[in-house]
Amino acid sequence: QVQLVESGGGLVQAGGSLRLSCVASGGTFSSYAMGWFRQAPGKEREFVARITRSGGRTYYLDDVKGRFTISRDSAKNTMYLQMNSLKPEDTAAYYCAADLHPTAVGVTRADVYDYWGQGTQVTVSS
């Protein structure tokens, strides 16, 4: 059983920055890949970013490339999402997720992830 707890969301003006954190407990942190998803009201949950077990490879939604950076710190069992140059369309609830059986297939699909956090709200004002 893996528990994930996100933090760091809030209200920020367009062009601003936020850093989300996701603390994991249970299991072996370095053995699972992790990702960030987001869901805006009335929309489906959307892949944002993913990082491999070692942190050596990352994947991003095209719209956030160059603005968001995913990283992980195994010593702290924590994953991060640094979000810069935020836009109003980035407004959503952001969720972290753990993939306990990572492969290179379907990394952007929500159904490959086994555990989810409760979400943290990010609101970007124009």
N, CA and C atoms as a LAMMPS dump frame, in Angstrom:
ITEM: TIMESTEP
0
ITEM: NUMBER OF ATOMS
378
ITEM: BOX BOUNDS ff ff ff
-5.0000000000000000e+02 5.0000000000000000e+02
-5.0000000000000000e+02 5.0000000000000000e+02
-5.0000000000000000e+02 5.0000000000000000e+02
ITEM: ATOMS id mol type element x y z
1 1 1 N 0.844 -1.189 0
2 1 2 C 0 0 0
3 1 3 C 0.881 1.242 0
4 2 1 N 0.604 2.131 -0.914
5 2 2 C 1.347 3.381 -1.043
6 2 3 C 0.399 4.538 -0.769
7 3 1 N 0.839 5.452 0.075
8 3 2 C 0.06 6.656 0.33
9 3 3 C 0.798 7.845 -0.287
10 4 1 N 0.039 8.706 -0.944
11 4 2 C 0.603 9.888 -1.597
12 4 3 C -0.112 11.132 -1.089
13 5 1 N 0.662 12.135 -0.715
14 5 2 C 0.084 13.374 -0.21
15 5 3 C 0.705 14.548 -0.948
16 6 1 N -0.141 15.302 -1.664
17 6 2 C 0.32 16.476 -2.398
18 6 3 C 0.214 17.737 -1.544
19 7 1 N 1.033 18.702 -1.883
20 7 2 C 0.95 20.025 -1.258
21 7 3 C 1.564 21.036 -2.207
22 8 1 N 1.369 22.307 -1.881
23 8 2 C 2.013 23.362 -2.651
24 8 3 C 1.1 24.123 -3.595
25 9 1 N -0.142 23.688 -3.714
26 9 2 C -1.065 24.411 -4.582
27 9 3 C -1.433 25.761 -3.987
28 10 1 N -2.123 26.568 -4.782
29 10 2 C -2.548 27.882 -4.307
30 10 3 C -2.999 28.759 -5.444
31 11 1 N -3.157 30.031 -5.118
32 11 2 C -3.586 31.039 -6.083
33 11 3 C -2.369 31.859 -6.495
34 12 1 N -2.181 32.01 -7.804
35 12 2 C -1.041 32.754 -8.315
36 12 3 C -1.475 33.522 -9.557
37 13 1 N -0.829 34.63 -9.816
38 13 2 C -1.134 35.403 -11.02
39 13 3 C -0.466 34.775 -12.236
40 14 1 N -1.035 35.024 -13.381
41 14 2 C -0.443 34.546 -14.632
42 14 3 C 1.005 35.019 -14.73
43 15 1 N 1.864 34.101 -15.161
44 15 2 C 3.29 34.389 -15.232
45 15 3 C 4.055 33.999 -13.993
46 16 1 N 3.332 33.671 -12.937
47 16 2 C 3.966 33.305 -11.681
48 16 3 C 4.401 31.854 -11.635
49 17 1 N 4.867 31.436 -10.466
50 17 2 C 5.402 30.086 -10.285
51 17 3 C 4.843 29.45 -9.024
52 18 1 N 4.786 28.138 -9.055
53 18 2 C 4.451 27.327 -7.883
54 18 3 C 5.275 26.054 -7.953
55 19 1 N 5.546 25.476 -6.788
56 19 2 C 6.172 24.164 -6.753
57 19 3 C 5.29 23.211 -5.957
58 20 1 N 4.846 22.178 -6.635
59 20 2 C 4.051 21.138 -5.98
60 20 3 C 4.973 20.043 -5.446
61 21 1 N 4.567 19.469 -4.329
62 21 2 C 5.298 18.347 -3.743
63 21 3 C 4.35 17.176 -3.572
64 22 1 N 4.902 15.99 -3.643
65 22 2 C 4.132 14.762 -3.405
66 22 3 C 4.997 13.846 -2.555
67 23 1 N 4.587 13.635 -1.311
68 23 2 C 5.329 12.771 -0.403
69 23 3 C 4.718 11.383 -0.437
70 24 1 N 5.57 10.388 -0.626
71 24 2 C 5.11 8.999 -0.703
72 24 3 C 5.511 8.243 0.551
73 25 1 N 4.627 7.365 0.981
74 25 2 C 4.946 6.457 2.085
75 25 3 C 4.402 5.075 1.742
76 26 1 N 5.081 4.039 2.241
77 26 2 C 4.712 2.677 1.888
78 26 3 C 5.427 2.26 0.622
79 27 1 N 5.729 1.005 0.51
80 27 2 C 6.455 0.538 -0.654
81 27 3 C 7.879 1.057 -0.663
82 28 1 N 8.535 0.881 -1.782
83 28 2 C 9.906 1.348 -1.946
84 28 3 C 9.897 2.446 -3.004
85 29 1 N 10.126 3.667 -2.569
86 29 2 C 9.96 4.835 -3.435
87 29 3 C 10.754 4.708 -4.724
88 30 1 N 11.969 4.208 -4.626
89 30 2 C 12.834 4.144 -5.798
90 30 3 C 12.43 3.046 -6.775
91 31 1 N 11.439 2.242 -6.42
92 31 2 C 11.037 1.143 -7.295
93 31 3 C 9.863 1.496 -8.203
94 32 1 N 9.251 2.663 -7.994
95 32 2 C 8.114 2.976 -8.848
96 32 3 C 8.28 4.306 -9.57
97 33 1 N 7.762 4.336 -10.79
98 33 2 C 7.692 5.576 -11.548
99 33 3 C 6.565 6.424 -10.985
100 34 1 N 6.623 7.717 -11.234
101 34 2 C 5.608 8.612 -10.694
102 34 3 C 5.202 9.636 -11.733
103 35 1 N 4.007 10.133 -11.552
104 35 2 C 3.505 11.111 -12.507
105 35 3 C 2.617 12.161 -11.864
106 36 1 N 2.369 13.199 -12.635
107 36 2 C 1.422 14.254 -12.27
108 36 3 C 0.321 14.316 -13.319
109 37 1 N -0.901 14.433 -12.853
110 37 2 C -2.058 14.639 -13.706
111 37 3 C -2.795 15.878 -13.195
112 38 1 N -3.697 16.394 -14.018
113 38 2 C -4.526 17.502 -13.566
114 38 3 C -5.932 17.353 -14.119
115 39 1 N -6.872 17.954 -13.425
116 39 2 C -8.259 17.904 -13.861
117 39 3 C -8.928 19.226 -13.577
118 40 1 N -9.387 19.857 -14.637
119 40 2 C -10.131 21.104 -14.519
120 40 3 C -11.62 20.785 -14.448
121 41 1 N -12.424 21.671 -13.879
122 41 2 C -13.867 21.422 -13.777
123 41 3 C -14.485 21.141 -15.138
124 42 1 N -15.255 20.069 -15.22
125 42 2 C -15.929 19.722 -16.453
126 42 3 C -15.051 19.062 -17.496
127 43 1 N -13.795 18.785 -17.145
128 43 2 C -12.872 18.172 -18.101
129 43 3 C -12.346 16.855 -17.558
130 44 1 N -11.824 16.034 -18.458
131 44 2 C -11.242 14.772 -18.045
132 44 3 C -9.861 14.987 -17.427
133 45 1 N -9.466 14.002 -16.619
134 45 2 C -8.132 14.061 -16.035
135 45 3 C -7.097 13.983 -17.154
136 46 1 N -6.057 14.812 -17.051
137 46 2 C -5.081 14.987 -18.128
138 46 3 C -3.675 14.727 -17.612
139 47 1 N -2.899 13.968 -18.376
140 47 2 C -1.501 13.736 -18.056
141 47 3 C -0.725 15.037 -18.135
142 48 1 N 0.173 15.245 -17.173
143 48 2 C 1.022 16.438 -17.173
144 48 3 C 2.494 16.064 -17.323
145 49 1 N 2.965 15.133 -16.483
146 49 2 C 4.388 14.792 -16.513
147 49 3 C 4.599 13.449 -15.822
148 50 1 N 5.719 12.824 -16.16
149 50 2 C 6.088 11.54 -15.551
150 50 3 C 7.591 11.487 -15.4
151 51 1 N 8.029 10.769 -14.356
152 51 2 C 9.457 10.582 -14.126
153 51 3 C 9.705 9.117 -13.819
154 52 1 N 10.776 8.575 -14.376
155 52 2 C 11.093 7.167 -14.176
156 52 3 C 11.627 6.919 -12.767
157 53 1 N 11.819 5.652 -12.447
158 53 2 C 12.251 5.275 -11.104
159 53 3 C 13.557 5.952 -10.723
160 54 1 N 14.483 5.983 -11.648
161 54 2 C 15.793 6.562 -11.371
162 54 3 C 15.809 8.077 -11.494
163 55 1 N 14.77 8.605 -12.113
164 55 2 C 14.759 10.038 -12.4
165 55 3 C 15.496 10.39 -13.67
166 56 1 N 15.971 9.361 -14.372
167 56 2 C 16.782 9.619 -15.543
168 56 3 C 16.014 9.994 -16.792
169 57 1 N 14.716 9.758 -16.792
170 57 2 C 13.92 10.106 -17.971
171 57 3 C 12.62 10.744 -17.525
172 58 1 N 12.22 11.746 -18.277
173 58 2 C 10.983 12.45 -17.974
174 58 3 C 10.134 12.594 -19.23
175 59 1 N 8.853 12.743 -19.013
176 59 2 C 7.888 12.909 -20.096
177 59 3 C 6.991 14.087 -19.718
178 60 1 N 6.56 14.845 -20.742
179 60 2 C 5.714 16.015 -20.468
180 60 3 C 4.597 16.138 -21.491
181 61 1 N 3.493 16.684 -21.036
182 61 2 C 2.452 17.169 -21.932
183 61 3 C 3.079 18.292 -22.764
184 62 1 N 2.78 18.314 -24.06
185 62 2 C 3.403 19.308 -24.93
186 62 3 C 3.195 20.732 -24.422
187 63 1 N 2.008 20.995 -23.897
188 63 2 C 1.674 22.359 -23.498
189 63 3 C 2.489 22.859 -22.314
190 64 1 N 3.099 21.952 -21.545
191 64 2 C 3.855 22.384 -20.366
192 64 3 C 5.355 22.263 -20.567
193 65 1 N 5.781 21.727 -21.692
194 65 2 C 7.214 21.59 -21.954
195 65 3 C 7.881 22.964 -21.938
196 66 1 N 9.006 23.025 -21.245
197 66 2 C 9.72 24.291 -21.134
198 66 3 C 9.229 25.169 -20
199 67 1 N 8.064 24.84 -19.431
200 67 2 C 7.524 25.631 -18.314
201 67 3 C 7.514 24.834 -17.01
202 68 1 N 7.237 23.542 -17.093
203 68 2 C 7.155 22.677 -15.911
204 68 3 C 8.363 21.749 -15.872
205 69 1 N 8.805 21.418 -14.669
206 69 2 C 9.889 20.466 -14.487
207 69 3 C 9.524 19.485 -13.385
208 70 1 N 9.562 18.206 -13.718
209 70 2 C 9.305 17.154 -12.741
210 70 3 C 10.633 16.634 -12.211
211 71 1 N 10.681 16.342 -10.925
212 71 2 C 11.902 15.81 -10.327
213 71 3 C 11.52 14.956 -9.124
214 72 1 N 12.483 14.22 -8.598
215 72 2 C 12.23 13.392 -7.418
216 72 3 C 13.476 13.341 -6.548
217 73 1 N 13.251 13.186 -5.258
218 73 2 C 14.327 13.09 -4.276
219 73 3 C 14.087 11.824 -3.472
220 74 1 N 14.854 10.796 -3.763
221 74 2 C 14.639 9.516 -3.093
222 74 3 C 14.953 9.578 -1.603
223 75 1 N 15.859 10.459 -1.214
224 75 2 C 16.191 10.581 0.205
225 75 3 C 15.009 11.109 1.011
226 76 1 N 14.115 11.843 0.34
227 76 2 C 12.955 12.423 1.015
228 76 3 C 11.647 11.753 0.602
229 77 1 N 11.727 10.72 -0.242
230 77 2 C 10.511 10.059 -0.752
231 77 3 C 9.525 11.081 -1.322
232 78 1 N 10.046 12.021 -2.063
233 78 2 C 9.24 13.146 -2.53
234 78 3 C 9.462 13.403 -4.017
235 79 1 N 8.353 13.688 -4.687
236 79 2 C 8.386 14.101 -6.08
237 79 3 C 7.934 15.552 -6.144
238 80 1 N 8.452 16.291 -7.117
239 80 2 C 8.132 17.702 -7.244
240 80 3 C 7.639 18.021 -8.654
241 81 1 N 6.9 19.106 -8.744
242 81 2 C 6.555 19.68 -10.04
243 81 3 C 6.765 21.188 -9.925
244 82 1 N 7.84 21.663 -10.517
245 82 2 C 8.099 23.091 -10.561
246 82 3 C 7.358 23.669 -11.756
247 83 1 N 6.481 24.615 -11.492
248 83 2 C 5.648 25.184 -12.538
249 83 3 C 5.971 26.673 -12.673
250 84 1 N 6.481 27.045 -13.819
251 84 2 C 6.834 28.444 -14.105
252 84 3 C 5.978 28.967 -15.245
253 85 1 N 5.947 30.265 -15.38
254 85 2 C 5.181 30.919 -16.461
255 85 3 C 3.763 30.39 -16.519
256 86 1 N 3.136 30.339 -15.381
257 86 2 C 1.795 29.764 -15.302
258 86 3 C 0.787 30.584 -16.091
259 87 1 N -0.176 29.859 -16.657
260 87 2 C -1.239 30.464 -17.466
261 87 3 C -2.59 30.156 -16.82
262 88 1 N -3.595 30.965 -17.086
263 88 2 C -4.928 30.66 -16.535
264 88 3 C -5.417 29.268 -16.913
265 89 1 N -5.046 28.79 -18.085
266 89 2 C -5.482 27.453 -18.499
267 89 3 C -4.789 26.328 -17.74
268 90 1 N -3.81 26.643 -16.915
269 90 2 C -3.203 25.639 -16.04
270 90 3 C -4.034 25.407 -14.779
271 91 1 N -5.062 26.202 -14.592
272 91 2 C -5.913 26.063 -13.418
273 91 3 C -6.579 24.695 -13.393
274 92 1 N -6.38 23.964 -12.304
275 92 2 C -6.911 22.609 -12.175
276 92 3 C -6.542 22.063 -10.809
277 93 1 N -7.15 20.948 -10.472
278 93 2 C -6.667 20.146 -9.349
279 93 3 C -5.546 19.256 -9.877
280 94 1 N -4.424 19.252 -9.175
281 94 2 C -3.26 18.475 -9.598
282 94 3 C -3.105 17.259 -8.69
283 95 1 N -2.907 16.112 -9.31
284 95 2 C -2.803 14.843 -8.599
285 95 3 C -1.472 14.173 -8.892
286 96 1 N -0.858 13.622 -7.869
287 96 2 C 0.303 12.778 -8.123
288 96 3 C -0.128 11.315 -8.108
289 97 1 N 0.644 10.498 -8.789
290 97 2 C 0.301 9.096 -8.94
291 97 3 C 1.559 8.253 -8.994
292 98 1 N 1.44 7.008 -8.548
293 98 2 C 2.563 6.077 -8.533
294 98 3 C 2.26 4.876 -9.421
295 99 1 N 3.228 4.52 -10.24
296 99 2 C 3.124 3.349 -11.129
297 99 3 C 4.091 2.287 -10.602
298 100 1 N 3.545 1.254 -9.988
299 100 2 C 4.381 0.246 -9.335
300 100 3 C 4.938 -0.788 -10.29
301 101 1 N 4.471 -0.796 -11.519
302 101 2 C 4.944 -1.759 -12.516
303 101 3 C 5.308 -1.025 -13.794
304 102 1 N 6.274 -0.134 -13.716
305 102 2 C 6.53 0.753 -14.849
306 102 3 C 7.112 0.051 -16.071
307 103 1 N 6.556 0.424 -17.212
308 103 2 C 7.125 0.043 -18.49
309 103 3 C 7.189 1.315 -19.325
310 104 1 N 7.624 1.179 -20.545
311 104 2 C 7.69 2.349 -21.423
312 104 3 C 6.422 2.522 -22.229
313 105 1 N 5.409 1.728 -21.904
314 105 2 C 4.173 1.739 -22.683
315 105 3 C 3.077 2.459 -21.925
316 106 1 N 2.382 3.339 -22.619
317 106 2 C 1.205 3.973 -22.041
318 106 3 C 1.48 4.876 -20.867
319 107 1 N 2.601 5.531 -20.841
320 107 2 C 3.001 6.304 -19.651
321 107 3 C 2.104 7.507 -19.401
322 108 1 N 1.346 7.94 -20.431
323 108 2 C 0.473 9.087 -20.247
324 108 3 C -0.943 8.691 -19.845
325 109 1 N -1.217 7.414 -19.765
326 109 2 C -2.564 6.923 -19.42
327 109 3 C -2.738 6.816 -17.926
328 110 1 N -3.863 7.307 -17.44
329 110 2 C -4.131 7.26 -16.001
330 110 3 C -4.254 5.83 -15.495
331 111 1 N -4.696 4.912 -16.329
332 111 2 C -4.952 3.556 -15.841
333 111 3 C -3.691 2.736 -15.605
334 112 1 N -2.515 3.249 -15.941
335 112 2 C -1.297 2.489 -15.636
336 112 3 C -0.793 2.798 -14.226
337 113 1 N -1.388 3.788 -13.583
338 113 2 C -0.956 4.192 -12.248
339 113 3 C -1.789 3.475 -11.193
340 114 1 N -1.123 3.045 -10.146
341 114 2 C -1.774 2.199 -9.149
342 114 3 C -2.308 2.97 -7.943
343 115 1 N -1.649 4.055 -7.596
344 115 2 C -2.051 4.824 -6.415
345 115 3 C -2.079 6.306 -6.766
346 116 1 N -2.996 7.009 -6.086
347 116 2 C -3.214 8.421 -6.345
348 116 3 C -3.279 9.196 -5.042
349 117 1 N -2.854 10.441 -5.121
350 117 2 C -3.042 11.346 -4
351 117 3 C -4.42 11.983 -4.052
352 118 1 N -4.675 12.845 -3.074
353 118 2 C -6.005 13.444 -2.951
354 118 3 C -6.139 14.718 -3.788
355 119 1 N -5.032 15.234 -4.292
356 119 2 C -5.061 16.408 -5.148
357 119 3 C -4.775 17.704 -4.399
358 120 1 N -4.236 18.665 -5.136
359 120 2 C -4.012 20.006 -4.611
360 120 3 C -4.431 21.002 -5.694
361 121 1 N -5.146 22.042 -5.287
362 121 2 C -5.725 22.967 -6.25
363 121 3 C -4.724 24.041 -6.649
364 122 1 N -4.628 24.258 -7.958
365 122 2 C -3.827 25.352 -8.509
366 122 3 C -4.769 26.277 -9.268
367 123 1 N -4.763 27.539 -8.898
368 123 2 C -5.602 28.519 -9.571
369 123 3 C -4.72 29.66 -10.058
370 124 1 N -4.796 29.925 -11.358
371 124 2 C -3.988 30.971 -11.975
372 124 3 C -4.921 32.07 -12.453
373 125 1 N -4.752 33.246 -11.919
374 125 2 C -5.606 34.379 -12.288
375 125 3 C -4.976 35.172 -13.421
376 126 1 N -5.838 35.739 -14.239
377 126 2 C -5.335 36.498 -15.4
378 126 3 C -5.125 37.968 -15.057
